[in-house]
């Protein structure tokens, strides 16, 4: 089995992509150069699928890997650059890779700035009213952290040279997510203006992951949300 480098800190959630762009590309090039020098090393990275694909028409949902990339903002452009650099090193230097385009990963101990589930969990714990950007009708594909880790483990030996979507294929609106977390008697969230580059709907097809990683999600959203640590 090849040695594997997991490079998962390329685009940290909660940090500005504008401020981390140069360091992100520099760190990836260092890892790829080290893998090339060592030989027989595979690189596995995680990318934000929604930033990479951007706004996708409803008829093309859930999103497949054949979908054209339409990067959203600086984070999306960097994600595309990462995928392109991986391809260059594979074709030129035989450095194997698998890039996992992840849905919205959530789970216990998620930081409030790491995703909407973490922010909602903090609001519940502190008994404060959370803020929803826009009307809350925008949808996302929520992937439980254990399922994401399983895909990463499988990528060590499978999916060579591929960008693989890792998601559930289920779209859930932000408004419905809050309703699931707060319960039927919970307070309504406060509204805030829609954020720039906030795509309207998004879910990922797991078909390629089933074929090439022998992976499928097993944690539905209701089960995953019950696992969160609430104060």
Phi, psi and omega in degrees: 000142180287157169288149185232134171252120173265114180248094191249359182257028186291316182228081185299132177295147179086353178247146182291125178297328178299324182277338184253359187302309183298316179294325179298310181293319180298316182293322178295316179298322177298317179295316181294321177295322178293319178296320178296316181294322181287318183080142177068024181248134177257143179248128177243127179234161176242133180238158174278114183295318183294325177290326183285314184274328180070210182285120182240131181303150181303327181294342181256016178258148351295152191286131175259164182293341177286348180295135178296138178287135177226073192306143180258115175064191181296320180300319179291319179296320178295320179300317178296320178297319178300312180298320179294319179295321177300318179296318179300313182292328178292314183287325185271320189239004179061034173271111183287151178209160162223130177249122179262119175271103190270143169289192181284101183282137178217166177166181180303143176068016175294135179293148179301330178270006181267354181161164185294327178296317177298320179294318179294320179298320178296317179300318178294318181295325182264003179055047176240162181273123180282168179250136176246129178282133181072210183268359179080003180278347179297141185250153176219162178258113185262122186245122181291144189300323179297322178293320178296318179296320178300318178296320179297318179297316181294330181292346178298326185242354186228167174074028183301131176075013186242150161265123186240124176288135178234100181202182184263341186082001182254126178263129179234131179287155179296324178296317179291325177301312180298319179299322179294324184279323186272336181090173188293336183257012184283163181282155178283144178286161176273152184263148178221155180302148178300138180280150175297142178067018179273105186292153188282322183211149182195132170205153185248136174283129178269014187299311181297323178297323177296318184286313190263337178249353188055041185242145170209146178290146179235353183254111176284164188298317181300317179294316181296320181294328179293340182278349184293144177278115178249134179272000000 
